[in-house]
Amino acid sequence: MQSSSFPAFPTLPQIRATAEQLAGKIVNTPVWRWDGGIIDKTFNGEGEVWLKLELLQKTGTFKLRGALTCIEALGDAERARGVVAVSAGNHAIAVAWTARLAGCSAKVVMPRHASPARVAACRDLGAEVILVPDVHQAFARGLEIERDEGRTMLHPFEGPLTALGTATIGLELMTQLPALDAVVVPIGGGGLCAGIAAAVKQIAPACAVYGVEPFGADAMFRSFRSGRTERLDRVDTVADSLGAPLTMPYSMAVCRHFVDEVVRVTDDEMCQAMVHLFSDAKLATEPATAAATAALLGPLRERLAGKRTALIACGANIDPARFGELLARGMRGMEVAEGGARAA
């Protein structure tokens, strides 16, 4: 589990070996071309926009790939002591699923504001759920459990094994869609973006990779600007899956090596992107997935016009009530924007 035994970034032979290791245990998720609707309205039929539908993965998000890669590296003694994870929900569900598959116990530490549906899913899979006031205290409690109980921490985004797991998404994508011009990846802590970018850039160096964060959880954006790991005093975004309060050395270094740029989007932009995904693609997504669409329609719009672009649709673990609430927010925002445009 130590990064010292790994190179500075996931290599293509390692990524291919990881994909073979995961074969049969995960879904090779499909891609879908987004025609019509907001895409035609925005780009006038020029270029192509594709969705990599990782939200169809087992457990509902990409997180299973990294969790499986990590737990399969544990020895018998480590499995006997069990694992611990810190998560707003998606990683916790993946760890609970993976631990049950591996026959070991799991404790997951989650902030109290985590979706009740995600908490219930973890418990249904046999994990012990520990709720704490916020994400900062969740990380602190997780480290205490790792130290005091000898459990192995399955980190939500940091480390070579996690990056190798997420890199298999990039490997699949470049097989499904050769000759891409750009890939847009949501960023929480950076593990997803690090892995995908490592695979994409080693296969197609000319393909641009853009990361996207919410303004209220922009630790990676700040790290790109400062050149060092950053810690946020406060996380404030509807995209709880992207609410990592800090960057960490490995994932940040891999992202800085392979990612062209990190951009930011607002909560309202993500909610409006949820509306477009629902209206055009019939996808009920969480805000984290909508971040890539929000970036395409917002800060990356001019750069990606006429390009062949893939958006990573990373997850869909959201309960109906919360989905309806955020969809309504997005629709209100669109109505206000349209009213302003007409007035102008």
C-alpha positions as CSV (number, residue, x, y, z in Angstrom):
1,M,0.0,0.0,0.0
2,Q,3.0,2.3,0.2
3,S,3.5,4.8,-2.6
4,S,7.3,4.4,-2.5
5,S,7.0,1.1,-4.5
6,F,5.2,3.0,-7.3
7,P,6.5,5.3,-10.0
8,A,5.6,9.0,-9.9
9,F,2.4,8.3,-11.8
10,P,0.4,5.3,-13.1
11,T,2.0,3.8,-16.2
12,L,0.1,2.3,-19.1
13,P,1.3,-1.3,-18.3
14,Q,0.1,-0.9,-14.7
15,I,-3.2,0.6,-15.8
16,R,-3.8,-2.3,-18.3
17,A,-2.9,-4.8,-15.6
18,T,-5.3,-3.2,-13.2
19,A,-8.1,-3.3,-15.8
20,E,-7.4,-7.0,-16.2
21,Q,-7.6,-7.5,-12.4
22,L,-10.9,-5.7,-12.2
23,A,-12.4,-7.5,-15.2
24,G,-15.7,-9.2,-14.3
25,K,-15.9,-7.3,-11.0
26,I,-16.9,-3.9,-12.4
27,V,-19.0,-2.7,-15.3
28,N,-17.3,-1.6,-18.4
29,T,-19.5,1.5,-18.6
30,P,-20.8,2.8,-22.0
31,V,-20.5,6.1,-23.7
32,W,-23.4,8.1,-25.1
33,R,-23.4,10.9,-27.7
34,W,-25.3,13.9,-26.6
35,D,-27.2,15.2,-29.6
36,G,-29.9,17.9,-29.6
37,G,-31.2,20.0,-26.7
38,I,-28.8,22.3,-25.0
39,I,-25.8,20.9,-26.9
40,D,-27.2,21.9,-30.3
41,K,-28.4,25.2,-28.9
42,T,-25.0,26.0,-27.5
43,F,-22.7,24.7,-30.3
44,N,-24.9,24.8,-33.4
45,G,-24.2,21.2,-34.3
46,E,-20.5,21.7,-34.4
47,G,-18.2,19.2,-32.7
48,E,-19.3,16.2,-30.6
49,V,-20.1,15.8,-26.9
50,W,-20.0,12.4,-25.3
51,L,-20.9,11.2,-21.8
52,K,-18.8,8.4,-20.2
53,L,-21.6,6.9,-18.1
54,E,-19.7,5.9,-15.0
55,L,-22.9,6.5,-13.0
56,L,-24.0,3.1,-14.3
57,Q,-21.2,1.5,-12.4
58,K,-22.0,-0.9,-9.5
59,T,-22.7,1.1,-6.4
60,G,-23.7,4.0,-8.6
61,T,-20.3,5.8,-9.0
62,F,-16.7,5.4,-10.2
63,K,-15.6,4.9,-6.6
64,L,-15.8,1.1,-6.8
65,R,-12.8,0.9,-9.1
66,G,-10.4,2.5,-6.6
67,A,-11.8,0.7,-3.6
68,L,-11.5,-2.7,-5.2
69,T,-8.0,-2.0,-6.4
70,C,-7.0,-1.0,-2.8
71,I,-8.6,-3.8,-0.9
72,E,-7.3,-6.5,-3.3
73,A,-3.8,-5.4,-2.4
74,L,-4.4,-6.2,1.3
75,G,-2.8,-9.3,2.9
76,D,-4.8,-11.8,5.1
77,A,-3.7,-10.1,8.3
78,E,-4.8,-6.7,7.1
79,R,-8.2,-8.0,6.0
80,A,-8.6,-9.6,9.4
81,R,-8.2,-6.2,11.1
82,G,-10.7,-4.6,8.7
83,V,-10.8,-1.3,6.9
84,V,-11.9,2.2,7.6
85,A,-13.0,5.0,5.2
86,V,-14.0,8.6,5.3
87,S,-16.6,9.8,2.8
88,A,-19.7,11.9,2.1
89,G,-21.3,8.8,0.8
90,N,-20.1,7.4,-2.5
91,H,-16.7,6.2,-1.4
92,A,-18.3,4.8,1.8
93,I,-20.8,2.7,-0.3
94,A,-18.0,1.4,-2.5
95,V,-15.9,0.5,0.5
96,A,-18.9,-1.3,2.2
97,W,-19.5,-3.2,-1.0
98,T,-15.9,-4.1,-1.5
99,A,-15.4,-5.1,2.2
100,R,-18.3,-7.4,2.0
101,L,-16.9,-9.0,-1.2
102,A,-13.5,-9.4,0.5
103,G,-15.0,-10.8,3.7
104,C,-13.7,-8.2,6.0
105,S,-15.3,-5.6,8.3
106,A,-15.7,-2.0,7.4
107,K,-16.2,1.2,9.4
108,V,-17.1,4.3,7.5
109,V,-17.0,7.8,8.9
110,M,-19.5,10.3,7.3
111,P,-20.6,13.9,8.0
112,R,-24.0,14.2,9.6
113,H,-25.3,16.0,6.6
114,A,-24.6,13.0,4.3
115,S,-27.6,11.7,2.3
116,P,-29.8,9.4,4.5
117,A,-30.0,7.1,1.4
118,R,-26.2,6.8,1.3
119,V,-26.0,6.1,5.0
120,A,-28.7,3.4,4.7
121,A,-26.9,1.9,1.7
122,C,-23.7,1.5,3.8
123,R,-25.5,-0.1,6.6
124,D,-27.4,-2.4,4.3
125,L,-24.0,-3.6,3.0
126,G,-22.9,-4.4,6.5
127,A,-20.6,-1.4,7.3
128,E,-20.6,0.3,10.6
129,V,-21.5,4.0,10.0
130,I,-20.0,6.7,12.3
131,L,-21.6,10.1,11.9
132,V,-19.6,13.3,12.9
133,P,-20.5,17.0,12.5
134,D,-18.5,17.8,9.4
135,V,-16.0,16.5,6.8
136,H,-13.0,17.9,8.7
137,Q,-13.9,16.0,11.8
138,A,-14.7,12.9,9.6
139,F,-11.1,12.8,8.4
140,A,-9.8,13.2,11.9
141,R,-12.0,10.5,13.3
142,G,-11.0,8.1,10.5
143,L,-7.3,8.6,11.2
144,E,-8.0,7.9,14.9
145,I,-9.7,4.6,14.0
146,E,-6.9,3.6,11.7
147,R,-4.3,4.3,14.5
148,D,-6.3,2.8,17.4
149,E,-7.8,-0.3,15.8
150,G,-5.1,-1.2,13.2
151,R,-7.6,-0.9,10.4
152,T,-6.3,0.0,6.9
153,M,-7.5,3.3,5.7
154,L,-9.0,3.1,2.2
155,H,-8.6,6.8,1.3
156,P,-11.3,8.4,-0.8
157,F,-8.9,9.9,-3.3
158,E,-5.2,9.7,-2.3
159,G,-2.6,7.1,-3.4
160,P,-1.3,5.1,-6.3
161,L,-3.7,2.3,-6.0
162,T,-6.7,4.6,-6.1
163,A,-5.3,6.3,-9.1
164,L,-4.7,3.0,-10.9
165,G,-8.3,2.1,-10.3
166,T,-9.7,5.4,-11.7
167,A,-7.2,5.2,-14.6
168,T,-9.1,2.2,-16.0
169,I,-11.9,4.7,-16.8
170,G,-9.5,6.6,-19.0
171,L,-8.3,3.4,-20.6
172,E,-11.8,2.4,-21.4
173,L,-12.7,5.8,-22.7
174,M,-9.8,6.1,-25.1
175,T,-10.7,2.6,-26.5
176,Q,-14.4,3.6,-26.9
177,L,-13.7,7.1,-28.3
178,P,-10.4,7.4,-30.2
179,A,-9.2,10.8,-31.3
180,L,-10.8,12.8,-28.6
181,D,-9.9,16.5,-28.3
182,A,-10.7,17.0,-24.7
183,V,-11.9,15.2,-21.5
184,V,-13.6,17.0,-18.7
185,V,-13.4,15.5,-15.2
186,P,-15.1,16.5,-11.9
187,I,-12.6,17.0,-9.0
188,G,-13.3,16.3,-5.4
189,G,-9.9,15.3,-3.9
190,G,-8.4,14.6,-7.3
191,G,-8.2,10.8,-7.4
192,L,-10.6,10.4,-10.3
193,C,-9.0,13.2,-12.3
194,A,-5.5,12.0,-11.6
195,G,-6.1,8.5,-12.8
196,I,-8.1,9.4,-15.9
197,A,-5.7,12.1,-16.9
198,A,-2.7,9.7,-16.5
199,A,-4.3,7.2,-18.9
200,V,-5.6,9.8,-21.4
201,K,-2.4,11.7,-21.7
202,Q,-0.2,8.6,-22.1
203,I,-2.5,7.3,-24.8
204,A,-3.2,10.6,-26.6
205,P,-0.8,13.4,-25.4
206,A,-2.6,16.0,-27.6
207,C,-6.0,15.4,-25.9
208,A,-6.7,18.2,-23.3
209,V,-7.8,17.2,-19.9
210,Y,-9.7,19.7,-17.8
211,G,-10.6,19.3,-14.1
212,V,-13.7,21.1,-12.7
213,E,-14.4,22.0,-9.1
214,P,-17.2,24.0,-7.3
215,F,-16.2,27.4,-6.1
216,G,-17.1,26.3,-2.6
217,A,-14.7,23.4,-2.7
218,D,-11.8,24.5,-4.9
219,A,-8.7,23.0,-3.1
220,M,-7.2,21.7,-6.4
221,F,-7.7,25.0,-8.2
222,R,-5.9,26.7,-5.3
223,S,-3.1,24.0,-5.4
224,F,-2.6,24.6,-9.1
225,R,-2.2,28.3,-8.4
226,S,0.1,27.9,-5.4
227,G,2.1,24.8,-6.4
228,R,1.5,23.1,-3.0
229,T,-1.2,21.2,-1.2
230,E,-4.0,23.4,0.1
231,R,-6.5,23.0,2.9
232,L,-9.9,24.8,3.0
233,D,-11.2,26.4,6.1
234,R,-14.7,25.8,4.9
235,V,-16.5,23.6,2.3
236,D,-19.7,25.1,1.0
237,T,-21.3,23.4,-2.1
238,V,-24.4,21.4,-3.1
239,A,-22.0,18.9,-4.7
240,D,-21.1,17.0,-1.5
241,S,-19.3,14.4,-3.5
242,L,-16.8,17.1,-4.5
243,G,-16.4,18.5,-1.0
244,A,-12.9,17.4,-0.2
245,P,-11.5,19.9,2.3
246,L,-7.9,19.5,1.1
247,T,-5.5,18.3,-1.6
248,M,-2.9,15.6,-0.9
249,P,0.6,15.1,-2.3
250,Y,0.2,12.1,-4.7
251,S,-3.1,13.0,-6.3
252,M,-2.2,16.7,-6.6
253,A,1.2,15.8,-8.2
254,V,-0.4,13.5,-10.8
255,C,-3.0,16.1,-11.6
256,R,-0.4,18.8,-12.0
257,H,1.6,16.5,-14.3
258,F,-1.2,15.6,-16.6
259,V,-4.1,18.0,-16.3
260,D,-4.1,21.1,-18.5
261,E,-6.3,23.3,-16.3
262,V,-8.7,23.3,-13.4
263,V,-11.8,25.5,-13.8
264,R,-14.6,26.3,-11.3
265,V,-18.4,26.4,-11.5
266,T,-21.1,27.7,-9.2
267,D,-23.7,25.7,-7.5
268,D,-26.4,27.3,-9.6
269,E,-24.5,26.3,-12.8
270,M,-24.4,22.7,-11.6
271,C,-28.1,22.7,-10.7
272,Q,-28.9,24.0,-14.2
273,A,-26.6,21.3,-15.7
274,M,-28.7,18.7,-13.8
275,V,-31.8,20.0,-15.6
276,H,-30.1,19.7,-19.0
277,L,-28.9,16.1,-18.2
278,F,-32.4,15.2,-17.1
279,S,-34.2,16.8,-20.0
280,D,-31.8,15.8,-22.8
281,A,-30.3,12.5,-21.6
282,K,-33.0,11.4,-19.1
283,L,-30.3,11.1,-16.4
284,A,-31.1,11.7,-12.7
285,T,-27.6,12.7,-11.6
286,E,-26.1,14.2,-8.5
287,P,-24.4,17.7,-8.7
288,A,-20.9,16.2,-8.9
289,T,-21.8,14.6,-12.2
290,A,-23.3,17.8,-13.5
291,A,-20.1,19.7,-12.8
292,A,-18.5,18.5,-16.1
293,T,-21.6,19.7,-18.1
294,A,-21.6,23.0,-16.2
295,A,-17.9,23.5,-17.2
296,L,-18.7,22.7,-20.8
297,L,-21.5,25.2,-20.9
298,G,-19.6,27.8,-18.8
299,P,-15.9,28.4,-18.5
300,L,-14.8,25.9,-21.1
301,R,-17.5,26.8,-23.7
302,E,-15.4,28.8,-26.1
303,R,-12.4,26.4,-25.9
304,L,-14.5,23.3,-26.5
305,A,-16.6,24.7,-29.3
306,G,-16.3,22.4,-32.4
307,K,-14.2,19.9,-30.4
308,R,-14.8,16.2,-29.8
309,T,-15.2,16.2,-26.0
310,A,-16.0,13.6,-23.4
311,L,-17.6,14.5,-20.1
312,I,-17.1,12.1,-17.2
313,A,-20.6,11.3,-15.7
314,C,-19.2,10.2,-12.4
315,G,-22.2,9.2,-10.2
316,A,-25.9,9.2,-9.5
317,N,-26.3,8.4,-5.8
318,I,-29.0,11.0,-4.9
319,D,-32.3,10.5,-3.2
320,P,-35.5,11.6,-5.0
321,A,-36.3,14.4,-2.6
322,R,-32.9,16.0,-2.9
323,F,-32.8,15.5,-6.7
324,G,-36.2,17.3,-7.0
325,E,-35.0,20.2,-4.8
326,L,-31.9,20.8,-6.8
327,L,-33.7,20.3,-10.1
328,A,-36.2,23.0,-9.1
329,R,-33.3,25.3,-8.1
330,G,-31.8,24.8,-11.5
331,M,-35.1,25.5,-13.3
332,R,-35.6,28.7,-11.3
333,G,-32.1,29.8,-12.2
334,M,-32.7,29.2,-15.9
335,E,-36.0,31.1,-15.8
336,V,-34.2,34.1,-14.2
337,A,-31.4,34.0,-16.8
338,E,-33.9,33.7,-19.7
339,G,-35.9,36.6,-18.3
340,G,-32.8,38.7,-18.1
341,A,-31.9,37.9,-21.6
342,R,-35.3,38.9,-22.9
343,A,-35.2,42.1,-21.0
344,A,-31.8,42.9,-22.5
